[in-house]
Amino acid sequence: MPAESQIRINTLLLEREALFLRVHELEDAVSAIFGEPYPFERPPLPSDNRRKGKAKPRKAKADATIKLRKLAPDEVAYLVTYLDHENEKTEAHDTPDPLITLLATQSKTLQVQAIATIDGNGTVIEQLYPRPSEDQ
């Protein structure tokens, strides 16, 4: 951003702050006349209208909200398989926290393929993601 634009923006923000301060002083004066705080309602501001970001694909949102259950007594870890820049990687985790983060940060270059639970021998006990009915 050019320096002149930044200076102009900062000047306008300072003017806005000064006007908000003046409004506050006037509201205090009204409250003093009534002898108690007056219930002023905050007016809608242009900054309340925020632009909505681009819609994310539904599947990615659903993936990020998958609930991973606790490991059963015969399970020792979660086994996750994912694509990282087209390289398939497999990792075992004994807590669900890294998997939740991984699911939430999926993108074109990072995609979770499967999550399962495994026993001490590395044998898959249960497929958690995608669920067998989703894997079609």
Phi, psi and omega in degrees: 000132179298151182300322181297321179294317180296321178296316179297316179298314180298322178297315179296321178295322177293321176297318179299315179299320179296321179291321176298321178296319178296318178298318179298318178297319179293321177295322176296321180295318178297317179298324179294323179296317180284340180081007177204162180298133179267134183281078176286140175264138179291127179286155176294139181246152178303329181290348176289333181271090181268146177290141176276138178288174178295141180292134178273152178301140183301319183299318180297321179294317179296322179298319184291339183259011179298140179260119178267128181281165176292155177289139176285164181304329181271002180253141182247342183197166171262137177251119181245137175240129182214160176260127176237104185052050178068006175260122180281130180233147178230132181223153175247136180227137180270356174231155182279348186304312179297329180288322178297317177297315180299316179297321183286340184253020179298148178208192179296330183261354181222109184225127177284130180263318184200150172225130179220167173256149181229158177266186182297339179268357182088010179280133180292128178265309181213136175277118181263327182211133344292152179296150183309325180287338180275339187275079182227000000 
